[in-house]
Amino acid sequence: MADSLRIGIAGLGTVGSSLVRILQQRSKELAITCGRAIEIIAVSARDRSRDRGLDLAGITWFDTPEEMAKKAEIDVLVELVGGASGAAEKAVRAALSRGIHVVTANKALLAKHGVELAIMAEEKGALLNFEAAVAGGIPIIKALRESLTGNHVSRIYGIMNGTCNYILTKMEKEGLSFEACLKEAQRLGYAEADPAFDIEGNDTAHKLAILTTLAFGSKIAADDIYLEGISNISIEDIQAAADLGYRIKLLGVAHVTESGIEQRVHPTMVPLDSVIAQVDGVTNAVAVESDILGELLMVGPGAGGNATASAVLGDIADIAKSRPGVQQVPVLGRPAKSLTEYRRAKMKSHEGGYFIRLTVKDKAGVFASIATRMAENNISLESIVQHSRVHTEGGPQTIILVTHATMEDAIRKAVKAIKSEKYLVNEPQVIRIERT
Amino acid sequence: MADSLRIGIAGLGTVGSSLVRILQQRSKELAITCGRAIEIIAVSARDRSRDRGLDLAGITWFDTPEEMAKKAEIDVLVELVGGASGAAEKAVRAALSRGIHVVTANKALLAKHGVELAIMAEEKGALLNFEAAVAGGIPIIKALRESLTGNHVSRIYGIMNGTCNYILTKMEKEGLSFEACLKEAQRLGYAEADPAFDIEGNDTAHKLAILTTLAFGSKIAADDIYLEGISNISIEDIQAAADLGYRIKLLGVAHVTESGIEQRVHPTMVPLDSVIAQVDGVTNAVAVESDILGELLMVGPGAGGNATASAVLGDIADIAKSRPGVQQVPVLGRPAKSLTEYRRAKMKSHEGGYFIRLTVKDKAGVFASIATRMAENNISLESIVQHSRVHTEGGPQTIILVTHATMEDAIRKAVKAIKSEKYLVNEPQVIRIERT
C-alpha cells in the first residue's frame, strides 16, 4: 500500500467536525477504497479550548490556517474556514505556493479569486478541488469539469439556495407570508439571523458564477450577475402561479446568447409538471443543457454539515486515489490560462415569457389600456385575466398577464407606460418565466 | 504538451460513429481541455465497405476488435461492440492483458464478467471505465465510485430503461393500451423488433447489478435479481394509480436489508408528487440514498447515440487528463479483490406497501371475504375501495386495495387465499409501492 495521504483541516465548525468524525470512524474502509490511508495530521480552528466532541490526540494544532499551510508536512489542505478573503485566502495561497493540493468548500473565495488560484494550482502541479462549494452534496462540479468534457453547454440553471427554496415551498404549502416563513426558517436554523445574503440572491450568485465558468470556459464574473431576491414575492404571486400551472423558484440561470452570456438570479416561474418544480424545501437542484449529452438534472442536499462533508471527502478521496502530483484535471474545466474573457449579455436583451401582476383601481377602460400598452411594445400576450380569488366589487382589482417570449426591454417600457397611467394601486410585480 | 492519447474504437454503430465525429470535430478544444490530443489511430467494425459518412483516412482498420486490441499501438480500447461474450469480451481481455485502458458501454459484459475484468485491470494497472453502460449520459458511475466514497449506501433505485418509461408515459397520457404504445415505440425506434429484453426488465437488471456492486461493494450478481416486466400493466392500473396519487414506473431497486441485499426490477407505484414520478418518456433517473450525503437524484438521457457517446467521451477524457498508468480509481469503487460475496435477501421477506387490483363477481360478501383474508395474514389496509370508473351494475366489479407496509410473503398468502374463493373474474394484479 502507498504512503498515507496526510491532510490538514482548517476550520472545525459543523462541516469540519463532521469530516474529522467520518475520516476517523471509516479510516479502515477508506484506506481500502483509496488504496492508502487518509491521515489527519494537522488542524487549525479559532478556539482551541472549545469541546467539539472530537478526538484530536496526536494531531498537531496550528493557531492559524496560514501557519498550518506553511509549516505542516501535509499533502492536502482542507479549507473550511470560509470568506472571500482573510484567513482562508492566505492559507490557500500558502498551500498552493508550496504545491500542496487544496480542497475547499469556499464559494466566496472561488467567486472572487478562483481564476488566479487555478492558475497558481496548475503552475505548481497541485489540485484544487471544490465540489462542496456549489450545491453541497450534488456532484455538479465533477459533472461539469469531468463528465461533460467535449460538450458545448448552452444553459445551466438551478435551485442553489436551500433557505429560499424552503421559504417558497412553505409559503405555497401553508399559505403563509414571506415574513412568517422566513422566521420559521430562522427558528429551524435554515436561515441566518441576517438573511440578506441568502434571500437577496447573493449566495446563489456566487455559486452560479463558478458554474458559469465551468460550463462556458469564461473567466469568473461574479459581479456581472443580475440579481433579484425573493423578499417581495407575495402569497398572491404564488397562488396566481399555481392557477396558471407554474411554481415560483429562486433560480440561478446562466445562458449563452448571441450577445454574450446571461447570468441572472431571480424568482422564476417554472412549469408545475416539470421535474425541478417538485424540488421542495432545502433541497437543491442543478440542470445543465449541452449539445452532445442533452439535458442533465441533479437533485440533492445543498447544505448541512454531513452533505457538505461528503462532497469534501469525495474531493479528498480523488486525490488519495491518484499518486500525488500526477493527475491533471484542470481546476476550472480547462487550463485556467485558456479561459476566455466574460462577455456579458445585457439583461435588457433577455428574451422569455413574463408574468405580470397588476393591482388596479376598479374602473372602466383599465383592461383596454393595459392591453394597448402591451401592444404598443409589440408584446404578444398568452393571457390577460382578472384574477377572481382576490376581487371584491368596487375594490382594487388584480390583473394577471402572461406574455409569450418577448424582450425584457419591451416589458420594462410597457410597465413604465402602465405606471404612468395612475390606475395602479401599488408596484407592479414582474416575474420571469423559464422554460425547464 | 504531453504525447497524444492514442485510441482504438471497436464498433462503428450509432454510438461509435457519433464518437468519431465528435473527436474529430472538437479535436483542438479537447486537446486544450485534456492537456493533450486524443487521436483515433485504429478502428474495427463488422462491415468495412459500409458508408458511415465518416472520414477514416489515416486510421488503421482491423478486421476484429480482438486483433486491434492485440496489435494496435493504442493507449485505450473503446469497446462499443456489445454483448456479454464473443468479440467484445475477447477484445477487452486482450487489451487489459496488455495493460491497455478500456472504455466500454457494454452493460451485458460487465454484468457477466465485471469482477473478473476489474481484477485483471487492477493487476495490470489499467483503467476500466464504463460510464455509458448504465443510464446513458447520466454520470451515475462516477457519482458512485468517486463522489460517494466513504458513504454507506442504503438504497439505490431508478428508471433505467427508456423503452419502458416511454410506454408507461404514453399509456397514461393518451389512455392507450400497452400493445398500442409498444407498437408506437417500435415505430419510433425506441423499442426493438423483439422488445422482450427491455419490457421484461432484463436490460434494467443488467444495469442494476452493476450499480449494486458499486453501491454496496458486493460482487456483481446479475442472476440474483427478482424480475417482473411491464407487459401486464393495464390502463386500469395506471388510472387507479393516478386516482390514488401514484404513478407506475418500471424501477430497478437495490436495497440493503437485515437479511441481505434485495435486487428487484418490477413495475412500481411512486407518489405522483415525487420528483422521479415526473421523469417522462425515454428519460432515465437514478436515486441513491446514503448515510453521509443523504439522497441524490440524477435525471437525464438514458440512451441515444450522442448521449452515450458523451459518456464514453467523458471516460476517455478522464484517462487523457491523467498521465497513463498512474491513476488508481478502483474499477468497481473499491479494489475488486476486496468485494464481498453477494448475500441475497429473499423476495418473500420484502417489506413495503402493495396495490392490489381484483376483478370480482358482483355479489354479496366479496368485500368482507377479501378484508378477512387480508386480516388473517396480518395485513393492515390503508384503503379498500370499489373502483367506480369501471363498474357497471351486476357486471364484474373492480376492487382496489392499498396496504400499509407489509411482508411480500403475507401478500402472496392472502392473494392465494382470495384466489381459492372463486369470485375472481381474472388474475389479481399486485404492484409494489416504493417510498421515494
Interface residues (C-beta under 8 A of the other chain):
Chain A: S18 I22 R26 E29 L30 I32 T33 C34 G35 E131 G137 I138 P139 K142 A143 E146 S147 L148 T149 G150 N151 D273 S274 V275 A277 Q278 V279 S290 I292 L293 G294 E295 L296 L297 M298 V299 G300 P301 G304 N306 A307 A309 S310 A311 L313 G314 A317 D318 K321 S322 R323 V326 Q327 Q328 V329 P330 G333 R334 P335 S338
Chain B: S18 I22 R26 E29 L30 I32 T33 C34 G35 E131 G137 I138 P139 K142 A143 E146 S147 L148 T149 G150 N151 D273 S274 V275 A277 Q278 V279 S290 I292 L293 G294 E295 L296 L297 M298 V299 G300 P301 G304 N306 A307 A309 S310 A311 L313 G314 A317 D318 K321 S322 R323 V326 Q327 Q328 V329 P330 G333 R334 P335 S338
